[in-house]
Amino acid sequence: MGLCLPCLGGAAEDVVETPDPEIKRRQLAEAAEKRQMEASSRGVKNPYSVEQKKKKQEDMEKRIASSGSVEGGLRWQLG
């Protein structure tokens, strides 16, 4: 019947310490962010252009939302 004691036979070097929960959480968050960045840029040849188009679209949506209606649009009258 054998005993597993870390003090015998140099087994103390083989013991793996678990990292601090805060460090582990930060590492997981960084890994998730990295995966998200890689996934969002997959298949995109010019990521800067995509970001500019996205910002332009968001600005346009904000303008429309703040004005309450589309200005300069055509109005049709039946008559």
Buried (B, 14 or more C-beta within 10 A) or exposed (E): EEEEEEEEEEEEEEEEEEEEEEEEEEEEEEEEEEEEEEEEEEEEEEEEEEEEEEEEEEEEEEEEEEEEEEEEEEEEEEE
